[in-house]
Amino acid sequence: MTARRLVALGLVAALAVLVTACGGSSTPTASSGQLLSIPPGSQNVEFAESAKLEATLPDTVGGVALQKGSLNVLQFYTGGNSAANILTLFVAGLGVTPAQVGVAAAVDPDGKIQILAAEFNGVSSSAIQAQVEAVAKGVDPSVTLANTTIGGKSVTTATYPSSKTGPVITYVTGDTLYIVQSSDPALAEDALKQLP
């Protein structure tokens, strides 16, 4: 296994931590109460890694070096973690197929900041924004959502009562969603300044 692949697989674990920070202890479930699973047909589809999406992420934030990687969607789903279930909520809610989705992330190994990028090819920013709000409320109905500007970007912050790491910040541009999580507001602001 290459070092790049190890970094990418490590990102899945970091994203699971990010999702846990979002809503606490539970994993998102479908309305039936069953855990969400790989969408039908995904097992037989080959997906490209999201190098172009990965390139949109910063290498450093506030002097903190980040590890970057991208995964094809099938690898992300087979990671079997809550981050994959969050992605499934977006795929289902937006009515897209996994072939339309790219995933990349940049993380600080010490947990100071995590940035997730998900590209939903062909989906409008307004549809993605609406799904951001729906997923946030689905994870924890007591979430507080606020629209604000950070780092020159129009963002939505999701503050969960059980979070000890600060709000989850979402930024939508075109067909791409960026999720930033950091307990340090200066790092989050620097990250957002560097995003497209």
One Martini backbone bead per residue (centre of mass of N, CA, C, O) as a GRO file, in nm:
protein
  196
    1MET     BB    1   0.097   0.036   0.023
    2THR     BB    2   0.079   0.355  -0.013
    3ALA     BB    3   0.124   0.650   0.137
    4ARG     BB    4  -0.119   0.790   0.008
    5ARG     BB    5  -0.328   0.573   0.092
    6LEU     BB    6  -0.284   0.600   0.396
    7VAL     BB    7  -0.374   0.890   0.414
    8ALA     BB    8  -0.657   0.849   0.300
    9LEU     BB    9  -0.749   0.643   0.516
   10GLY     BB   10  -0.699   0.839   0.752
   11LEU     BB   11  -0.926   1.036   0.668
   12VAL     BB   12  -1.163   0.863   0.742
   13ALA     BB   13  -1.111   0.873   1.043
   14ALA     BB   14  -1.122   1.182   1.067
   15LEU     BB   15  -1.416   1.208   0.961
   16ALA     BB   16  -1.545   1.053   1.189
   17VAL     BB   17  -1.469   1.261   1.400
   18LEU     BB   18  -1.618   1.497   1.271
   19VAL     BB   19  -1.902   1.370   1.286
   20THR     BB   20  -1.907   1.328   1.590
   21ALA     BB   21  -1.883   1.635   1.647
   22CYS     BB   22  -2.152   1.716   1.529
   23GLY     BB   23  -2.368   1.490   1.695
   24GLY     BB   24  -2.204   1.285   1.854
   25SER     BB   25  -2.285   0.934   1.902
   26SER     BB   26  -2.448   0.897   1.646
   27THR     BB   27  -2.556   0.731   1.369
   28PRO     BB   28  -2.684   0.764   1.088
   29THR     BB   29  -3.018   0.702   0.967
   30ALA     BB   30  -3.264   0.575   0.837
   31SER     BB   31  -3.602   0.587   0.868
   32SER     BB   32  -3.600   0.270   0.947
   33GLY     BB   33  -3.317   0.245   1.134
   34GLN     BB   34  -3.112   0.176   0.934
   35LEU     BB   35  -2.825   0.152   0.812
   36LEU     BB   36  -2.651   0.278   0.583
   37SER     BB   37  -2.562   0.200   0.245
   38ILE     BB   38  -2.454   0.100  -0.033
   39PRO     BB   39  -2.533   0.175  -0.322
   40PRO     BB   40  -2.660   0.045  -0.578
   41GLY     BB   41  -2.385  -0.065  -0.790
   42SER     BB   42  -2.109   0.032  -0.659
   43GLN     BB   43  -1.936  -0.235  -0.670
   44ASN     BB   44  -1.920  -0.203  -1.015
   45VAL     BB   45  -1.775   0.077  -0.984
   46GLU     BB   46  -1.548   0.305  -1.108
   47PHE     BB   47  -1.340   0.543  -0.935
   48ALA     BB   48  -1.200   0.839  -0.911
   49GLU     BB   49  -0.991   1.027  -0.789
   50SER     BB   50  -0.979   1.367  -0.629
   51ALA     BB   51  -0.738   1.562  -0.726
   52LYS     BB   52  -0.876   1.829  -0.798
   53LEU     BB   53  -1.012   1.868  -0.524
   54GLU     BB   54  -0.758   1.845  -0.348
   55ALA     BB   55  -0.621   2.108  -0.475
   56THR     BB   56  -0.827   2.309  -0.313
   57LEU     BB   57  -0.661   2.247  -0.071
   58PRO     BB   58  -0.474   2.320   0.183
   59ASP     BB   59  -0.145   2.271   0.317
   60THR     BB   60  -0.185   2.521   0.510
   61VAL     BB   61  -0.285   2.636   0.852
   62GLY     BB   62  -0.156   2.854   1.051
   63GLY     BB   63   0.121   2.669   1.019
   64VAL     BB   64  -0.035   2.402   0.961
   65ALA     BB   65   0.019   2.095   0.855
   66LEU     BB   66  -0.131   1.904   0.597
   67GLN     BB   67  -0.311   1.621   0.517
   68LYS     BB   68  -0.369   1.484   0.193
   69GLY     BB   69  -0.668   1.347   0.026
   70SER     BB   70  -0.823   1.089  -0.178
   71LEU     BB   71  -1.128   0.925  -0.272
   72ASN     BB   72  -1.304   0.693  -0.372
   73VAL     BB   73  -1.625   0.619  -0.308
   74LEU     BB   74  -1.594   0.317  -0.248
   75GLN     BB   75  -1.382   0.348  -0.027
   76PHE     BB   76  -1.553   0.521   0.157
   77TYR     BB   77  -1.786   0.321   0.201
   78THR     BB   78  -1.598   0.071   0.297
   79GLY     BB   79  -1.516   0.205   0.577
   80GLY     BB   80  -1.763   0.197   0.779
   81ASN     BB   81  -1.863   0.497   0.857
   82SER     BB   82  -2.017   0.790   0.948
   83ALA     BB   83  -1.919   0.954   0.705
   84ALA     BB   84  -2.050   0.771   0.492
   85ASN     BB   85  -2.339   0.819   0.594
   86ILE     BB   86  -2.346   1.118   0.533
   87LEU     BB   87  -2.297   1.089   0.231
   88THR     BB   88  -2.553   0.924   0.182
   89LEU     BB   89  -2.749   1.151   0.255
   90PHE     BB   90  -2.663   1.329   0.020
   91VAL     BB   91  -2.710   1.142  -0.217
   92ALA     BB   92  -3.010   1.092  -0.158
   93GLY     BB   93  -3.107   1.397  -0.128
   94LEU     BB   94  -2.989   1.477  -0.430
   95GLY     BB   95  -3.013   1.242  -0.648
   96VAL     BB   96  -2.744   1.088  -0.676
   97THR     BB   97  -2.459   0.935  -0.777
   98PRO     BB   98  -2.152   0.820  -0.697
   99ALA     BB   99  -2.028   0.916  -0.979
  100GLN     BB  100  -2.088   1.237  -0.884
  101VAL     BB  101  -1.866   1.187  -0.653
  102GLY     BB  102  -1.627   1.370  -0.459
  103VAL     BB  103  -1.340   1.311  -0.230
  104ALA     BB  104  -1.177   1.527   0.015
  105ALA     BB  105  -0.887   1.596   0.237
  106ALA     BB  106  -0.773   1.797   0.527
  107VAL     BB  107  -0.536   1.724   0.793
  108ASP     BB  108  -0.456   1.726   1.126
  109PRO     BB  109  -0.308   1.486   1.318
  110ASP     BB  110  -0.382   1.660   1.596
  111GLY     BB  111  -0.685   1.798   1.545
  112LYS     BB  112  -0.710   2.115   1.477
  113ILE     BB  113  -0.794   2.036   1.167
  114GLN     BB  114  -1.073   1.990   0.932
  115ILE     BB  115  -1.119   1.908   0.575
  116LEU     BB  116  -1.398   1.879   0.360
  117ALA     BB  117  -1.463   1.754   0.026
  118ALA     BB  118  -1.764   1.772  -0.187
  119GLU     BB  119  -1.858   1.661  -0.508
  120PHE     BB  120  -2.168   1.739  -0.703
  121ASN     BB  121  -2.224   1.673  -1.003
  122GLY     BB  122  -2.479   1.898  -1.121
  123VAL     BB  123  -2.530   2.055  -0.856
  124SER     BB  124  -2.669   2.291  -0.685
  125SER     BB  125  -2.605   2.508  -0.432
  126SER     BB  126  -2.895   2.517  -0.316
  127ALA     BB  127  -2.928   2.210  -0.277
  128ILE     BB  128  -2.687   2.170  -0.091
  129GLN     BB  129  -2.771   2.367   0.130
  130ALA     BB  130  -3.036   2.224   0.203
  131GLN     BB  131  -2.892   1.955   0.283
  132VAL     BB  132  -2.722   2.060   0.509
  133GLU     BB  133  -2.961   2.134   0.693
  134ALA     BB  134  -3.099   1.856   0.699
  135VAL     BB  135  -2.861   1.692   0.813
  136ALA     BB  136  -2.810   1.853   1.070
  137LYS     BB  137  -3.100   1.797   1.186
  138GLY     BB  138  -3.077   1.483   1.168
  139VAL     BB  139  -2.843   1.446   1.369
  140ASP     BB  140  -2.953   1.722   1.540
  141PRO     BB  141  -3.229   1.902   1.633
  142SER     BB  142  -3.048   2.106   1.835
  143VAL     BB  143  -2.931   2.264   1.628
  144THR     BB  144  -2.741   2.560   1.537
  145LEU     BB  145  -2.810   2.780   1.278
  146ALA     BB  146  -2.582   2.999   1.080
  147ASN     BB  147  -2.540   3.288   0.893
  148THR     BB  148  -2.215   3.387   0.762
  149THR     BB  149  -1.885   3.542   0.779
  150ILE     BB  150  -1.576   3.372   0.679
  151GLY     BB  151  -1.303   3.454   0.515
  152GLY     BB  152  -1.507   3.582   0.287
  153LYS     BB  153  -1.734   3.367   0.342
  154SER     BB  154  -2.032   3.213   0.292
  155VAL     BB  155  -2.177   3.059   0.579
  156THR     BB  156  -2.248   2.769   0.782
  157THR     BB  157  -2.331   2.715   1.114
  158ALA     BB  158  -2.293   2.427   1.339
  159THR     BB  159  -2.429   2.395   1.664
  160TYR     BB  160  -2.356   2.156   1.906
  161PRO     BB  161  -2.414   2.082   2.232
  162SER     BB  162  -2.190   1.827   2.238
  163SER     BB  163  -1.963   1.998   2.143
  164LYS     BB  164  -1.588   2.048   2.188
  165THR     BB  165  -1.496   2.187   1.877
  166GLY     BB  166  -1.704   2.350   1.771
  167PRO     BB  167  -1.816   2.446   1.488
  168VAL     BB  168  -1.961   2.367   1.192
  169ILE     BB  169  -1.839   2.451   0.867
  170THR     BB  170  -2.013   2.562   0.576
  171TYR     BB  171  -1.922   2.560   0.218
  172VAL     BB  172  -2.069   2.678  -0.085
  173THR     BB  173  -1.952   2.605  -0.428
  174GLY     BB  174  -2.135   2.529  -0.649
  175ASP     BB  175  -2.078   2.167  -0.641
  176THR     BB  176  -1.934   2.238  -0.355
  177LEU     BB  177  -1.843   2.101  -0.035
  178TYR     BB  178  -1.735   2.249   0.270
  179ILE     BB  179  -1.579   2.122   0.573
  180VAL     BB  180  -1.516   2.283   0.888
  181GLN     BB  181  -1.298   2.189   1.174
  182SER     BB  182  -1.243   2.392   1.474
  183SER     BB  183  -1.137   2.527   1.787
  184ASP     BB  184  -0.992   2.745   1.597
  185PRO     BB  185  -1.091   3.030   1.446
  186ALA     BB  186  -0.829   3.106   1.289
  187LEU     BB  187  -0.806   2.845   1.124
  188ALA     BB  188  -1.079   2.856   0.987
  189GLU     BB  189  -1.035   3.128   0.848
  190ASP     BB  190  -0.784   3.051   0.682
  191ALA     BB  191  -0.911   2.821   0.528
  192LEU     BB  192  -1.136   2.988   0.387
  193LYS     BB  193  -0.949   3.188   0.239
  194GLN     BB  194  -0.820   2.939   0.055
  195LEU     BB  195  -1.071   2.888  -0.073
  196PRO     BB  196  -1.258   2.916  -0.373
   0.00000   0.00000   0.00000
